[in-house]
Structure formats: C-alpha cells, structure tokens
C-alpha cells in the first residue's frame, strides 16, 4: 500500500491523485491521474499525476489556463487510468463507474480457499467481485466535490483491518468502509492552481493504484501493498507550473479512520513531469502509529520514476514500451522497542517493464521486486493472530516475479492473465492446511496451527471495466 519519486512518459499515478480543475476532453487523457485528463478518472485534464489517482471531473474554470499536467498523454503510466475520454461527463460533473472481478488459483491449494499476504487477491479457486464503485466528481465554479461509493472483496483486506476505530466510541469501520472517497474543497486561481480539500482520500503514497485496473500488473507489488491505500485528513495542492505539484497533508494516521495517539500525522507529496514520456514522484510521511505509544515515531519515504522509452502508436506490432521503478524506505524508532538493540525498518524496490502491441490493444508486463521488513510492522498479517511464534521474529524478506498479459479491446475494458511467483525467508503464504481452522471453516474448534509456507505460485484471471 507505497510511492515517491516517479518518472512518467505518459499516464500515470497510483494510490491517490489530487484533484484539479479538469480541462475539456481531448484526444488523450491521463491515467491514474489521467494524462490529458486527470488521474484515475476520466479523460479530462490530468490532475496531480500520482499513483492511486482519482478521475478528473468535468469542470468549469473561472480562468483560461489549461489544467496542470494537461500538456501530454500520461495514460501509459503504471498506476494511472488509461481512459482517454470520459463519456459520462458534462460541464457540471463526471460520473465514474468501475468493476473489478477476478478468479484466483493458488498452486498451494489452501483448504479454506484463503490467500494471505496480498492486498489484491484474497480468495483461491473462486470468482470474486474485488471492487465495484460508483462516483460523482465535480469542480463547478471552483467548488470541488467528490463522492465514491465502493463494495467488494478487497475491503476485507484493507479497510476491515483498521483497529483505530476501537479507541473510544462513535467510530466504526462499518460506517466508513463503503466510502472510497468523500472530498470537499475549493480551487483558487493562483499560480497554475491551488486546491484546498478535506475528507477521505486515496493514499498519496505508493506507485501502484488502489484500483487494480490502473496497474500494469494485477497483483500489487509487496512494496505497494505495504503502503497505505486511503487516508482521512486534509491537503493543499500547489501547482507552481503546469508540470509540478507540491502537496502537503495532515492526516489521522497511516491508513486509519482514527488516531493511534493524540497527534496528527503529516505528509508531503511532490510530482514533476517535465515531459510526456517522463515523470518523477517523491513522497514523505511522518506520524505516531503505534497503539498507546506517542513516543514511537514513524517516517516513510517513497520514490518512483516512470519512463516511456519507445512510442510508435501507429505500429501494428510493438507500439509502446515503458518502465517504472518504485523504491521505498521507512523506519520506526523511539518509545518501547519490541526488538531491543535493533531498528524496525522497511526497504524495498519494484521494477516493472511494459510492452504494448497492436495499437495498444494488447500488453505484456513483467515485474521483479525485493523487500525487507524486520519487525514486520508493515506486512499484511498471514493469520488472524499474525505470524507464527517460531524462529527469529525480527526477519521478513520477500521477493517475487510477476508476468501479466492484457487484452484491451477498448480503453474501458481489459481481460487480464497473470502468473505470480512469491517467496519469503520465513513461513508467510497459505499452505494446503490453510490458515483458518482444522476443516477450513470459521468457528470449528480443535487443535490447529496455521499452515504457512515460504513459497507460493498463483494464477489470476481478471476482467476490469470502468467508465
């Protein structure tokens, strides 16, 4: 669930794209923050260009300046929407529809059909609706508004894990998780634009998007799965030029609806797209995210670079090639250290390359990555109670190889075929015995130890639709 310095040649963004006034629909739009449009949304002018970006709403601007990042087509970027137009848009608002459904198959065959250690795929041998959303996005007379409702299996491995709602009362996951985004704000016609917004946002950290259709690979990298997918807070977006965005944040916590302690967390997101084929992102986070320990601080820094190094859209064979490199570093210190004399940290990189064929109607993506997270404070828990109490608890090294083939008859639909091979230095993935109970059903009593293994190979078939 991560991101930071990204270099993009065309589309691009991932977890959360900032909203900016959208420009008129053009021949090309941005992706997760869509190119000539905005991120993760329609084919309107791109907004911030980050991963996990949001769609750019149809807007009515009070000045004649083009929208930021509207100078190029960034739909090629990893973590961005590839829509170049938005049919459900007018001068007042844009309606966004999204459906992600998949079939997962693990060669480990867990008896409880539960895949662990992934923020993308949670079930084995079943068809599942991973995420279905409907949203309304507007920027009318400089008033910004966005509401996105969501449902699906993916909420079980992200929002349902937020424990800050147990601090006090009057807050619950059930009352919030079906809201993907809820944002209100105002656009000021200063510089190349200034937006002030508050609400629930897709996270600004991490190259790969919360919406899996925007990523080059269907299963996210470990690097991105360990970063947040959503935030509750406020942000200001400054656009000094049409190629730069500087965005400070104030939030409740690292992917939380509430706070672990009294203090708020802060962040800073920076985007620079000097050319249509190149993009950089540098993002920062600082907060206190350990229960009842205000003295334990957390700092994380995510960098990405995206480069489109080949572009011949009219070619019948290879039409485009690009790569993305996402690196992340973070650490916790102070307070009560569960590993005296050792430091909890996370360090990882993910390198992906994508080749488009047949006028961008097909694409093949290959990704390799490696991550270490001693202390395991960012890792998705492999069992309901965490890791097995065996061996050295101060160790978690993960690496994987992923190959994805996409068939894309239009910008609004993709058929995806993926093979992923994942590995760990400690038991982490679900084995044949599963991770639930002796017979695989919740509530079954009897002696049981979760069956965790060090290797996992999986196949995924997915259909992604959005408009």
N, C-alpha and C positions, 0 to 999 in steps of 0.2 A: 504494500500500500504506500512509492517514493519518487523524487525528481530533483533536478537542479540546473545544470548548465546545458542547454540544448541547441544544437545547430541544425537548422532545418532548411531544406531546399524547396519545400513546397508546402504541405499542410501542416499540421501538427499540433498536438498538445495532448495532455493527458489528464490527469485527475481533475483538474478544475480550471476551466478557462474563465477569465474575467470577462464580464460583460461590457461591451462598449456599444455606442450607438452604431447601428448597422447601416451599411450603405446599400444602395439599390442592388438588387440581384444582378450578378454579372455572369459572364460565361463560365467563370471558375470561382469556387468558393473555398473557404478554408476548411480544415478539418477540426479536429477536436477543438481547437478554436479554429474554425474553418478559414481557408485562405482568403480568398477574396470575400469570404464571408466570415463568419466567426467560428470559433472553435466549437466542436462537438455539437453543431446545431445545423442550421440551415445553410443555404448558400448565400448568406449575406456577408457583409464585410466582417472580416475576422476581428475578434476582439482582443484577446490577450495572447493567444498563442501558447497556451500551456497544455500540459497533458491533463487528461481528465477535464477537458474543456467543456464549455457549455455552448449551446447553439446561439447564434447571433440573432436577435429578434429583429423583426421589421421595425424600422424606427422612423420618426420624423424629426430631423435635426434642425436646430434653430440657426445653424450657420452652414456655409457651403463647403467646409473642409471634408475631405474624404475620411472615412473611418480608419483608425490605426490598423496597420498590417493589411490594408486593402490593396496594396500595390502589387501583390503577387498571389499565386495559387499555392496554398500550403496543404492541400488535401492529401498530399503524398506522405505527410509526416506520421511517424509512429505515435499513437495516442491521440489522433485527431479524426474528426469526421471527414469522410471522403465525399460528402454531398457537395455538388457544385451549384445546386439550386434548391429552393425551398418552395414546393407547390402550395403548402398551407400557410401562406403569408400574405399580409396586406399592409397598408400604411400604418395600421394601429398595432397589430400583434402577429405573432407567429405561433402556430400550433405544432408541437413536436410529438411524434409517435415513435415508439421503439419497442421491439420484441426480440428477445434473445432466447433461443431454445437449443438444447443440446442432448446428445446421447454419449455417455461416458463408459469406457470399458477399461478396467484395470486387469493386467495380467496376474496380479496377486489374488484376485477373486475373493475379496473380504466377504465373509458370510453375512455381515449386516449391511452390505451394499453402501458402506460409508467410506468415502475418500477423505483423507485428512491431510493437513499441511498445505492446502490450496485455498486461496481466496476466490477462485474462479469456478472450479468444478467440485461438487460435494457428494455426488452420488454415482454409483457404479451399476452398469447393466440396466439403466432406466432412462426413459425420456423425461426431461425436466424442463420447465419454464424457468430459466435462470433469472430473467429480469424483464418486466413489462412496465413501460412508463408512458404517461401522457402528461404533456406540459404546455403551459402558456407563457409566452415570453413577450414583453412589450417594452418599448422605450418611446413613449408618446410625449412630445413636447418636453423632452429631457427627464421625464419621470420614469425611473427604471423599476420594472417589476417582473418577477419570475416565480412560477409555482410548478413543480414537477411532482406528480404522484407516482409511486412505484410499488411493485409487488413481485414476488418470485423467490426462488430457492436461494439466491445469492444473499438475501437479507439474513439468512440463518448463519452465515459465516462471517458477517461483518457487523451489522447493527446489533444483532442479538447478543454479542459478546461485550457490550458496553456495561461495565459494572458501576460507573459513577452514579447511575440512577438509584443505587442502593444507599447513597449518602443522604440521609434525611428522607423527606417525603415530597409529594407534589411534583414528581418527575418520574417518567417511565419510558422504557423502550417502546412499549406497545402504542403509546400515544404519539410517537415521533418517527418510527422507522419507515412508515409508508410515505413519508415526505422525503423525496430525493433532494429537492432544493426548494427553498422558500426565501426569496430575496426581495428587499425593497430598498430603493435608493434614488439618487439624483445625479444627473450628468451636468457638469459645469463646462461651459465653452471657454476654457482657459488652456493655454499651451495647445497641444493636439488633443486635449480632452482630459477631464478629471472626473472620476466616478466615486461616489461615496455610498456604500451599501452595508446592510446588516441582515443577518438571518442564518439559514442553513445553506452551506456551500459544499460543492465537491471540493476535495482537498487540492491545495496548490502544490503539494509535494508529490513527486513521482512522475516518471515519464509515461508509463502506461496508464491508460484510462480506466476509470471505474466501469465505463460502458465498454464491454469486451469487443464490440463491433469496430471500435476505433483503433484497436491494437493490431499490429502486424501478426502477432501470434494470439491464439485464443486463450490458452492458459497464460496468466501473467508470470513474469519472472519472479524469483524469490525477492529480488531487490525491490520490486514494486509492491509485492504482497506484504512486505514488512513496513511499508509506509502507510499513512492514513488514506482513507477514501472519502471522508467527509469531515467537516468542521462546523462548529456553532460559534459565530462571532461576527466581527465587522472588519471591513477592509476599505482602503482608499487606493484607487488606481490612478497613477500619474502617467501620462503619455507625453514625454518631452518632445518626441518626434513621432512620425508615423511608423518608426521601426523599433521603438524602445518602450517598454513598460516597466515601471517600478511600482511595487505593490506591497505596502506594509499591512500586517494583520494583527488583530487582537482576538484571542480565542479562549474557550473554556479549557481545552486540553487536546491531547494527541488522539484524535478520533474519538471524541466523547461529547455527549449531550450536556453533562455537568462537569464539575471540577473535582479533582482528587484532593486538592488543598484550597486554601483561600485565594492564592494568587492566580491571576490570569496568565496565559502563555502568549508569546508574541512570535511573529514570523515576518519574513521578508522574501518576496518573490521578484525576480528580475528576468526580463526577456529582451533579447536583442536578435532581430532578424535583418541583417544587413542586406541580404539578397534573397530572392525567391528560393534559391537552392541551398540556403544555409541558415541555421538557427542555433542560438545558444540560450541556455537557461541556467540560472544559479539561484537556488532557494535555500532558506535557512529557517530553523525552528529552535525556540528555547522555551522551556517550561518546567514545571514540577509535576511529574506524572506517576508518583509512587504513593500509594494509599497511606495517609497519616504521616507522611514524611516530607514536610515543606523544605527541609534542608537538602533533599536529594534532587539534584538538577539534571535536566536532560537537554542535550544540544545535538541537532542533526543538520547535516548539510548535504544537499543533493545536486549533482551537476549532470547535465546532458548536452550532447552535441548531435545534431542531425545534418546529414549531408546528402544531397541528391547529386550523384556524380555522373549520371547519364540520363539524357532526356530527349527521346525521339518519339513523341506521342503518335505520330502517323505511321510508325513502323509496324509491320504485320507480325514480326517475331518479338524481339525484345524492345519494349517501348520506354522502359524507365528502370533505373537502378538507384538504390539509396542505402545508407547505413545509419544506425543510431547507436550511440554509446552512452549508457546511463551508469553513473558511479555515485556511490553514497557512503558517507561516513557519519557516524554518530556515537555518542557515549553518554553514560550516566555516572555521576560522582557525588560525593557528599552524603550526609545522612548515615543511615545504618546500611553498611555494605554487606550483602549476603555472602560475598566471597572476599573475606579479609585479605589484603595484600594483592588483590587482583582488581582489574578495572573492567567493568562491563562496557562493551562497545559493539558496534556493528560496522562491518566493512564489506563492500561488495561492488561488483561491476557486471553489467549485462551488455553484450554486444550482439546486435541483430543486423542482418542484411536482407534486403527485399528486392526481388526482381519481378517486374511486371511484363506481361506478354499480351499479344493480340489486342493492341489499343487499350491496354489497362483492363481488359475483361478477365484476365487470369493473373495470379501472382503466386510466387513461392518465397517463403520467408524462412530463414534459418537463424537460430539464436543459441548462443553459448553464454554461460554465466557461472560465477562462483561467489559465495557469500560465507562470511564467518560471523557468528553472533554469540560469543561466550557469555554465559549467564542467561541466554535465551529469552531476554525480556521483550523482544520484538516478534519472536517466532509465533506462528499460529499454533495453539496447543494441540498435540496429536491425540489426546484423550480428554474426557471431561474434567479430569483432575490434573492435567498437564503431562509432563514427561514421566517415564518410568523411573523410579528411585534406584537406578543402578549405575555403576561406573562414576566417572567424573562429571558432575553436574555443570561444570564450567567448560562446556565444549559443545559446539554445534557448527559444523562445516557442511555446507550444501553446495551442490553443483548440478547442472543439468544441460541437456541438449534438446532442442525443440525444432521440429520441422513442420511447416504449415503450408498447405496448398489451398488457395481460394479461387473459386469460380464466381465472377461478379457480372451477371448479365446487365445490371444497371447500377447506378450509384446508391440505390435504395435497398438492394438485396445482395446477400453473399451466402454461398454454400462453402463450408469450411471443413477441411480434413486435416487432422493433426496427430502427430506422434510425438510423445514427450518421454524422455528417459531421465529420471531423477535419482540422486544419490546423496547419502549422508554418512558422516563418520560415526553416528550413533543411531540406534533404532528410532525411526521417525515416521515411516509410512505404514499404512494399514496392511497387515499380512492376512493370510487366509482366515485366521481366527477372529478377525475383526477387532473393534475397539469398544463394543457396547456391553455385551453380556455373554454368558455361555452359549446361548442359542441365537444371539444377534438381536433379540427384541428388548426394548427398554422395559425395565421393571422385573426382569427374570432374575431370581435370586440364585445363589450358589457361588462356589469358589470361581473366581475369574481374574485372569491377568490379561490385559490388552496385548494383542499380538502385533508388535511393532517390528518392522524390518528396515534394513538400510538401503534397499533399492526398490524402485517402482517404475514400471513401464506402463504407459497408458495410451489409448487411442481416444480421440474425441471427434465426433461429427456434430457440427452446429449449423444452424440457419439463423442468420442475423438480418432483421428487417427494420428499417427506420425511414421516417418521412417527416 
